[in-house]
Every structure is written in structure tokens, then in C-alpha cells.
Amino acid sequence: MRTDYVPHAAVDVSAMLEAVGAKTVEDLFAEVPAAVRLERPLDLPAGVSEVELLAELRALAARTTPASELVSFLGAGIYDHYVPAIVDTITSRSEFQTAYTPYQPERSQGVLQSIFEFQTAICELTGMEVANASMYDAGTALAEASFLAGAQTRRAKIVVSDGVHPEYREVLATESAAYGPRPVAVGLAPGAHTDGDALRAATGDDTAAVVVQQPNFFGALEDVGEAARLAHEAGALLVVVADPVALGLLATPGEQGADIVVGEAQSFGNPMSYGGPGLGFMAVSAKLMRRLPGRVVGETRDLDGRRGFVLTLQTREQHIRREKATSNICSNHALNALAALVHLAWLGKQGLPDLAETCLRRTAYLRERLLAVPGVTAYTEGPVFREFAVRLPLPAKELVDALVPKGFLAGVPLGWVAGFMSGSDDALGDVLLLAVTEKRTKAEIDAFVDALAEAIGDG
């Protein structure tokens, strides 16, 4: 047995073996058939000291450059927003470190209150009446919305715009392969907006829900009100995949007729972290409350009249609902939700619109500068918020690779997205998706455009 990876001293091992009545560690595996046992030591290097291990890890880390050391224009669902120091200060408190579902409310009032306030914030952002206690991420939240719509309407089809994030649509397709309404894709019109005629043609009396994203994956602003009208005329629900930062400026989905709103709240209080963990959210109208997956924390009063918090609805829970549970694929990302809540509280009522406006103005500036570069043309047309796509005179991946040594993460090349677009032979290898957050300065944008123009000229 290799002992250099075992944290116990020989005397500890002897004491444990004596306690269980075994002579050797190998005796513990006597019931495992010899044919499936590895008759040699694991092929591992020799163990090292803590000091040596840390040095090795630092050397490995030095082989990559973190996004924080580059000027990032990455987006596509995960964004480089500033995370204020107070977020880590609050979320690092010991009472929040093991935050999971607070099944014992009398002992979990702090966690329950933070979830209740998170739900309240999501309702205020989305204009909806009820929100749950958070989801894994936006992709699984969309799948949950599809299941909810199917259960509510008893219909078998969900119409999904190609403007919805392709990875969310892939999750939806996977989750719905054996359960729930089947997704039907609707293409985009020139300019990257959902094709209204195609949406109208695809929506009928077998449609459980219509799904649009606002702003959509390519950054275009959709006509949510018209999508709501089409859905409701067909007796279907409207699902909106919403960007919560954009809701600092845009009309809420609830005001525009949405029945279900889902999205990704990573932008608030959660760093990019290689793309996860995410923080999905889900909010619905009151009539759909009892079909909402997950948990809903509610406010109450105890016997002495003191304010308190409880798990009002636990429709996911198999220990309560058993086979009638609404979902088995959602969970309570309480620590991520707390981080988002702290960030929102730090921003305050006026801070969120200010943040959104800053993103809007800096995005507009970058877009104007880029479209003035010879060979660069608009892929996303019309108003945008924080993100947009452009066509380049060379493959987008080549440009991205060329700009990394110059200190820029130029955006997301969209060649991989072509396979997710319905009824379109539109090649996207020369399309680049760029996002601009409040962290990007005018000087950084100017330097980036200059570097991009030089790379295109060299190409």
C-alpha cells in the first residue's frame, strides 16, 4: 500500500485495524473479487511536502493568464462585472459558508431571510409576482420553464427563438428529450432579431409556450410585447430569458406580458470563474405559483408576533411531494444568490440604472469605433444594450488569438453557433460577439480598437 498519500500515522492505522478486527489494510478489501482488483500500486508520483506542492501549483498557474490580467470583452452569458469588496466580506461569514436548503427554519432565520430578500429582488427586477429560491443556471431554469408550461397548458410544443442562447437551448433539448414539450426553433431575420413572421407561423393551438431572450444572444433587443401577444392569442405562455442588468433600463418582462421569466444572475456579485458556477433565477405570475419548481421562502409571524421566515412552498421536495414533486433538476444556490443580493443592495435603487446606462454608453462607443474600421460590418442591427456582434474580414478566432498576446480578450468567436441556427446556412466563422461592462474604460476601448485594426490590416 502506498503510504505517502495517506494522512494517518502507522499507529493510527494499527488502532483502526484493531477496532474493526482486521490485521492489514488489504484485509478490508477481501470481499472484492481478485479479478477486479488492481494488483499493483497506483501509477502516481511520489508524495511531496506542502511547500513543494504549493510551488508546483504556482508553476502550473503561471502557465495561464487569468482574465483579470487582460482587457476582457467576453460575454455570451458570463460577464466581467466589478464585484465590490463587500460581497466577499458578507458571503465569507461562517454562518453562510455551508448554506444549503434550511430545512429547520427556527435555526436558519438568517439564511431564510437572505433567500426571501433575493426572491423579492428578482420580483422587483422582473415585474413578476413570485420568485423561487434560485436555480442552477439559466439553461436549467429554461428547461424548468418548459416543464412548467407543459404542465399548465397540457400542450406538447414549445416555440424557441434562435436568439435564445444556444447553450440554453441545448440544455432544453437534452432535458426535454423524454419529458415535457418538445422545442421547435424559429429563425432570425437579418439584423439578428427574431423573425416575427416565422414566430407567428410556428405558434398554434399545440404550443405550450413561446420563448424569447431579452436582449437576445446576439445583443439585439426583441419585441417582447409582440411575442406576448402572439403567445396569448394562441393560448400559450410567454417565457422571457432576461438579462437582469439590462432590467435596470428596460421595461420589465412582467410589464410586457411575460408569464415566466428566467435568466442568469452571475453578473451580480459572482465573478466569471471559468464560466461557473452560475446563478439561475425564475419568476412567475401568481397563477403559476404552485407549479414553480424549487422552494419559496415566505414571511410569517411567530406565536409572539415576531417577524420570521419559513419555507412556504417546497414543491421540489421528494420527502414531501414524492412522485408529485415538480422538479429534480433544480437546487438552491444560496451562497451565489446571497452574493447577488449583496451586490444589488450595494448598488441601490439608483445604482442599478446607473450601472446599466454606463454599460449602454460604453457599448455604443465601442460599436461606433469598430464599425469605422475598414472591413468590419454590423451583424447585430438596431439598438443594443451591452453586447453586439460584428462581421470581420478574417476568421474571428484568428483575430481573438492574435489579440491575446497584446493583452485583449477580444470577444467570443461564433463559428460554433452555426450548428444551432435553424433553417440557415449562414456561416458565422467571421462573426465576433463582444460585450462591454462598466469595467472597460475609454482608453482601453481605444487601445483595443487600434490593436484590432492593426491585426486586420496585417491579416
URMO-V605854 format. One line per field, one symbol per residue. phi: phi as a letter, one per 40 degrees, with the letter a starting at -180 (. if undefined). psi: psi as a letter, one per 30 degrees, with the letter a starting at -180 (. if undefined). A space follows every 10 residues. Layout:
# URMO-V605854
phi->???
psi->???
This chain:
# URMO-V605854
phi->.cbcbccccd cccccccccc gbcbccccbc ccddcbccca cccbcccbcc cccccccccc cccbbcdccb cbbcaghbbc ccbcdccccc cccccbcbcb dccbccbbcc cccccdccdc ccccccgbcb bccgbcaccc cccccccccc cccgbbbbcb ccccddcccc cdcccccbag cccbcbcbcd hgcccccccc cccacbccab bbbbccdcgc ccccdccccc ccccgbcbbb cbccccccbc ccdccchccb bbibbddcgb ccffgiccac babacdccdc cccgbbcbca bcccgccaba ccbbcccccb cfccdcabbb abccccccdc cccccccgcc ccdccccccd cccccccccc cccdgcbccc bgcbbbaabb cbcadccccd ccccccgbcc hbcbdccdcb ccfbbccbcb bbbbbbbccc cccccccccc ccccccccc
psi->kkffgkfkle eeeeeeeeef hleleeffgf fkkffgkjhl lkiklkllle eeeeeeeeee effljlffgl jkgkbhfkki lkjlffeeee ffkefffhja kifiefghee eeeeeeeeee eeeeefglfk lahlleleee eeeeeeeeee eefhlgkkkk kffkkeeeee eeeeegegkl kkkkkklklk fglkjeeeee efkafgkelk klkjllegfk klieeeeeee eefggllkkk jkjfefffel kleefggkek klakgefjfk lehggllail lkkllefgef fklblkklka kafggkklkl jekiffjffe fbfgkfkggl ljieeeeeee eeeeeeelef eeeeeeeeee eeeeeeeeee ffkkfklkek lakldfklkl klglkeeeee effefggkjf ajkgeffeff kkhkgjkgfg kkkkkkaffk leeeeeeeee eeeeeeee.
